């Protein structure tokens, strides 16, 4: 690869790692605690 003046470009390979360090925020809407027994329908 070269520019318009014919100068050759030096090939460079870079690896970028993005680390998500922000914990998710979970907001419950409605009433407080709900308990659901196994094999039962949700209210």
Phi and psi restraints in degrees (range 20) as a CNS / XPLOR table:
assign (resid 1 and name C) (resid 2 and name N)
       (resid 2 and name CA) (resid 2 and name C) 1.0 -146.2 20.0 2
assign (resid 2 and name N) (resid 2 and name CA)
       (resid 2 and name C) (resid 3 and name N) 1.0 165.0 20.0 2
assign (resid 2 and name C) (resid 3 and name N)
       (resid 3 and name CA) (resid 3 and name C) 1.0 -89.7 20.0 2
assign (resid 3 and name N) (resid 3 and name CA)
       (resid 3 and name C) (resid 4 and name N) 1.0 -174.4 20.0 2
assign (resid 3 and name C) (resid 4 and name N)
       (resid 4 and name CA) (resid 4 and name C) 1.0 -67.9 20.0 2
assign (resid 4 and name N) (resid 4 and name CA)
       (resid 4 and name C) (resid 5 and name N) 1.0 -18.6 20.0 2
assign (resid 4 and name C) (resid 5 and name N)
       (resid 5 and name CA) (resid 5 and name C) 1.0 -89.4 20.0 2
assign (resid 5 and name N) (resid 5 and name CA)
       (resid 5 and name C) (resid 6 and name N) 1.0 -0.6 20.0 2
assign (resid 5 and name C) (resid 6 and name N)
       (resid 6 and name CA) (resid 6 and name C) 1.0 87.2 20.0 2
assign (resid 6 and name N) (resid 6 and name CA)
       (resid 6 and name C) (resid 7 and name N) 1.0 6.9 20.0 2
assign (resid 6 and name C) (resid 7 and name N)
       (resid 7 and name CA) (resid 7 and name C) 1.0 -74.8 20.0 2
assign (resid 7 and name N) (resid 7 and name CA)
       (resid 7 and name C) (resid 8 and name N) 1.0 127.3 20.0 2
assign (resid 7 and name C) (resid 8 and name N)
       (resid 8 and name CA) (resid 8 and name C) 1.0 -73.7 20.0 2
assign (resid 8 and name N) (resid 8 and name CA)
       (resid 8 and name C) (resid 9 and name N) 1.0 144.7 20.0 2
assign (resid 8 and name C) (resid 9 and name N)
       (resid 9 and name CA) (resid 9 and name C) 1.0 -95.2 20.0 2
assign (resid 9 and name N) (resid 9 and name CA)
       (resid 9 and name C) (resid 10 and name N) 1.0 145.0 20.0 2
assign (resid 9 and name C) (resid 10 and name N)
       (resid 10 and name CA) (resid 10 and name C) 1.0 -87.6 20.0 2
assign (resid 10 and name N) (resid 10 and name CA)
       (resid 10 and name C) (resid 11 and name N) 1.0 127.5 20.0 2
assign (resid 10 and name C) (resid 11 and name N)
       (resid 11 and name CA) (resid 11 and name C) 1.0 -72.1 20.0 2
assign (resid 11 and name N) (resid 11 and name CA)
       (resid 11 and name C) (resid 12 and name N) 1.0 132.6 20.0 2
assign (resid 11 and name C) (resid 12 and name N)
       (resid 12 and name CA) (resid 12 and name C) 1.0 -131.9 20.0 2
assign (resid 12 and name N) (resid 12 and name CA)
       (resid 12 and name C) (resid 13 and name N) 1.0 133.3 20.0 2
assign (resid 12 and name C) (resid 13 and name N)
       (resid 13 and name CA) (resid 13 and name C) 1.0 -116.3 20.0 2
assign (resid 13 and name N) (resid 13 and name CA)
       (resid 13 and name C) (resid 14 and name N) 1.0 127.7 20.0 2
assign (resid 13 and name C) (resid 14 and name N)
       (resid 14 and name CA) (resid 14 and name C) 1.0 -126.1 20.0 2
assign (resid 14 and name N) (resid 14 and name CA)
       (resid 14 and name C) (resid 15 and name N) 1.0 143.2 20.0 2
assign (resid 14 and name C) (resid 15 and name N)
       (resid 15 and name CA) (resid 15 and name C) 1.0 -111.8 20.0 2
assign (resid 15 and name N) (resid 15 and name CA)
       (resid 15 and name C) (resid 16 and name N) 1.0 127.3 20.0 2
assign (resid 15 and name C) (resid 16 and name N)
       (resid 16 and name CA) (resid 16 and name C) 1.0 -114.1 20.0 2
assign (resid 16 and name N) (resid 16 and name CA)
       (resid 16 and name C) (resid 17 and name N) 1.0 124.2 20.0 2
assign (resid 16 and name C) (resid 17 and name N)
       (resid 17 and name CA) (resid 17 and name C) 1.0 -111.1 20.0 2
assign (resid 17 and name N) (resid 17 and name CA)
       (resid 17 and name C) (resid 18 and name N) 1.0 123.5 20.0 2
assign (resid 17 and name C) (resid 18 and name N)
       (resid 18 and name CA) (resid 18 and name C) 1.0 -102.7 20.0 2
assign (resid 18 and name N) (resid 18 and name CA)
       (resid 18 and name C) (resid 19 and name N) 1.0 120.9 20.0 2
assign (resid 18 and name C) (resid 19 and name N)
       (resid 19 and name CA) (resid 19 and name C) 1.0 -109.4 20.0 2
assign (resid 19 and name N) (resid 19 and name CA)
       (resid 19 and name C) (resid 20 and name N) 1.0 119.9 20.0 2
assign (resid 19 and name C) (resid 20 and name N)
       (resid 20 and name CA) (resid 20 and name C) 1.0 -84.8 20.0 2
assign (resid 20 and name N) (resid 20 and name CA)
       (resid 20 and name C) (resid 21 and name N) 1.0 111.4 20.0 2
assign (resid 20 and name C) (resid 21 and name N)
       (resid 21 and name CA) (resid 21 and name C) 1.0 -107.8 20.0 2
assign (resid 21 and name N) (resid 21 and name CA)
       (resid 21 and name C) (resid 22 and name N) 1.0 4.3 20.0 2
assign (resid 21 and name C) (resid 22 and name N)
       (resid 22 and name CA) (resid 22 and name C) 1.0 -94.2 20.0 2
assign (resid 22 and name N) (resid 22 and name CA)
       (resid 22 and name C) (resid 23 and name N) 1.0 120.3 20.0 2
assign (resid 22 and name C) (resid 23 and name N)
       (resid 23 and name CA) (resid 23 and name C) 1.0 -70.9 20.0 2
assign (resid 23 and name N) (resid 23 and name CA)
       (resid 23 and name C) (resid 24 and name N) 1.0 147.6 20.0 2
assign (resid 23 and name C) (resid 24 and name N)
       (resid 24 and name CA) (resid 24 and name C) 1.0 -70.9 20.0 2
assign (resid 24 and name N) (resid 24 and name CA)
       (resid 24 and name C) (resid 25 and name N) 1.0 154.2 20.0 2
assign (resid 24 and name C) (resid 25 and name N)
       (resid 25 and name CA) (resid 25 and name C) 1.0 -109.6 20.0 2
assign (resid 25 and name N) (resid 25 and name CA)
       (resid 25 and name C) (resid 26 and name N) 1.0 122.0 20.0 2
assign (resid 25 and name C) (resid 26 and name N)
       (resid 26 and name CA) (resid 26 and name C) 1.0 -108.2 20.0 2
assign (resid 26 and name N) (resid 26 and name CA)
       (resid 26 and name C) (resid 27 and name N) 1.0 123.9 20.0 2
assign (resid 26 and name C) (resid 27 and name N)
       (resid 27 and name CA) (resid 27 and name C) 1.0 -116.1 20.0 2
assign (resid 27 and name N) (resid 27 and name CA)
       (resid 27 and name C) (resid 28 and name N) 1.0 123.8 20.0 2
assign (resid 27 and name C) (resid 28 and name N)
       (resid 28 and name CA) (resid 28 and name C) 1.0 -92.7 20.0 2
assign (resid 28 and name N) (resid 28 and name CA)
       (resid 28 and name C) (resid 29 and name N) 1.0 130.1 20.0 2
assign (resid 28 and name C) (resid 29 and name N)
       (resid 29 and name CA) (resid 29 and name C) 1.0 -103.1 20.0 2
assign (resid 29 and name N) (resid 29 and name CA)
       (resid 29 and name C) (resid 30 and name N) 1.0 146.9 20.0 2
assign (resid 29 and name C) (resid 30 and name N)
       (resid 30 and name CA) (resid 30 and name C) 1.0 97.5 20.0 2
assign (resid 30 and name N) (resid 30 and name CA)
       (resid 30 and name C) (resid 31 and name N) 1.0 -153.2 20.0 2
assign (resid 30 and name C) (resid 31 and name N)
       (resid 31 and name CA) (resid 31 and name C) 1.0 -67.1 20.0 2
assign (resid 31 and name N) (resid 31 and name CA)
       (resid 31 and name C) (resid 32 and name N) 1.0 179.0 20.0 2
assign (resid 31 and name C) (resid 32 and name N)
       (resid 32 and name CA) (resid 32 and name C) 1.0 -72.3 20.0 2
assign (resid 32 and name N) (resid 32 and name CA)
       (resid 32 and name C) (resid 33 and name N) 1.0 -115.9 20.0 2
assign (resid 32 and name C) (resid 33 and name N)
       (resid 33 and name CA) (resid 33 and name C) 1.0 -84.4 20.0 2
assign (resid 33 and name N) (resid 33 and name CA)
       (resid 33 and name C) (resid 34 and name N) 1.0 139.4 20.0 2
assign (resid 33 and name C) (resid 34 and name N)
       (resid 34 and name CA) (resid 34 and name C) 1.0 -124.9 20.0 2
assign (resid 34 and name N) (resid 34 and name CA)
       (resid 34 and name C) (resid 35 and name N) 1.0 134.4 20.0 2
assign (resid 34 and name C) (resid 35 and name N)
       (resid 35 and name CA) (resid 35 and name C) 1.0 -110.3 20.0 2
assign (resid 35 and name N) (resid 35 and name CA)
       (resid 35 and name C) (resid 36 and name N) 1.0 133.4 20.0 2
assign (resid 35 and name C) (resid 36 and name N)
       (resid 36 and name CA) (resid 36 and name C) 1.0 -125.3 20.0 2
assign (resid 36 and name N) (resid 36 and name CA)
       (resid 36 and name C) (resid 37 and name N) 1.0 124.7 20.0 2
assign (resid 36 and name C) (resid 37 and name N)
       (resid 37 and name CA) (resid 37 and name C) 1.0 -77.8 20.0 2
assign (resid 37 and name N) (resid 37 and name CA)
       (resid 37 and name C) (resid 38 and name N) 1.0 151.0 20.0 2
assign (resid 37 and name C) (resid 38 and name N)
       (resid 38 and name CA) (resid 38 and name C) 1.0 -57.1 20.0 2
assign (resid 38 and name N) (resid 38 and name CA)
       (resid 38 and name C) (resid 39 and name N) 1.0 142.9 20.0 2
assign (resid 38 and name C) (resid 39 and name N)
       (resid 39 and name CA) (resid 39 and name C) 1.0 68.3 20.0 2
assign (resid 39 and name N) (resid 39 and name CA)
       (resid 39 and name C) (resid 40 and name N) 1.0 15.0 20.0 2
assign (resid 39 and name C) (resid 40 and name N)
       (resid 40 and name CA) (resid 40 and name C) 1.0 -108.8 20.0 2
assign (resid 40 and name N) (resid 40 and name CA)
       (resid 40 and name C) (resid 41 and name N) 1.0 156.7 20.0 2
assign (resid 40 and name C) (resid 41 and name N)
       (resid 41 and name CA) (resid 41 and name C) 1.0 -77.1 20.0 2
assign (resid 41 and name N) (resid 41 and name CA)
       (resid 41 and name C) (resid 42 and name N) 1.0 152.0 20.0 2
assign (resid 41 and name C) (resid 42 and name N)
       (resid 42 and name CA) (resid 42 and name C) 1.0 -74.2 20.0 2
assign (resid 42 and name N) (resid 42 and name CA)
       (resid 42 and name C) (resid 43 and name N) 1.0 148.6 20.0 2
